Amino acid sequence: MIKVLVSGSGNMGREVLAAVARESDMQPVACLDALSSDEYIPVPGYDLVPLGRDAANTITRLRPDVIVDFSNAEWTPKLADEAVAAGVRLVIGTTGLPADFIDHLAADCAKHHVGAVIAPNFALGAVLMQHMSKLAAPFYEQAEIIEMHHDGKADAPSGTSIATAKAMAEGHGKAFIPPVTQKETIKGTRGGAQDGIAIHSVRLPGLVAHQQVIFGAPGETLTIRHDSMDRASFMPGVILAVREVMSRNELVIGLDRLIGLT
């Protein structure tokens, strides 16, 4: 039985708790949220799960095997230090994490022989979309990305769009060539840029997580699109990562490595 501690009691955290509870080889032992005043979190079809506010105390008391973290970029590094030092594996879906933290986590995992997984997106379709975009990249000189998320998402652009652009540049072998805009009437209209790829971020209520990659060439376009209409779409990837991280002793970045795409 894999004992799972879920960090974050928001919509994603609660979805993860319910998904873990449905698995016969997993047990949700608690939820962790430093800002919550609740004592317990109800898990549909399961039971009440205790809610802790102090990471070190909760980890010491419950000794989970894996912590699944969907919180924020300020909290995740503090939690990761406590978890790895205690020998607890991590599955991290928090986006906007600084590069120096990821480097630190990789070194820490290697030092303590503890596995961790960081993925910008846990929807398997999104992973395939990114992989297909990388495969198409060598055949085009220009491309743009439109990513759309709910209005509560903290960061922009999304981690998935940045990872996709980097994968496309890797597949292309160099940066893309952005089309020249002679006059930008409203500053920022052309979006931000990553490796010559313009990224446009949409934030609206009613959306969950959506992305389209558009390649352009004379006389044609190629569009690769993925849509998550419900947070349930992320759960197969989360469950896969929880199982896989149990046999890892290093940091793995991206689900593609766990499903044999790289």
Number of C-alpha atoms within 10 A of each C-alpha: 9 18 18 27 30 27 30 23 23 13 10 20 20 19 19 30 28 20 20 25 20 15 13 9 11 18 18 27 21 24 26 25 21 14 11 14 10 12 12 15 16 13 18 14 9 12 13 15 17 15 24 23 17 13 19 16 12 17 22 12 9 13 17 23 22 25 26 27 26 22 21 17 16 12 16 19 17 12 19 24 16 16 23 21 15 16 18 22 30 28 26 24 24 20 23 16 17 11 9 9 14 15 11 13 19 18 14 19 24 15 13 15 16 24 25 29 24 21 23 23 25 25 23 19 17 24 23 16 19 27 19 16 26 19 15 15 23 16 12 15 18 18 25 23 26 18 24 23 23 15 13 11 15 14 13 19 23 24 19 22 26 20 17 26 29 20 20 27 21 16 18 18 11 15 18 22 13 15 13 6 7 6 7 9 7 7 8 9 9 13 15 15 16 18 17 20 28 19 22 21 17 16 18 12 9 10 17 18 23 19 25 19 24 17 21 15 12 5 5 7 11 14 13 16 18 19 17 17 12 10 15 15 17 21 20 15 20 25 18 14 26 25 15 16 22 17 11 16 16 21 24 20 16 20 25 17 11 16 14 7 10 9
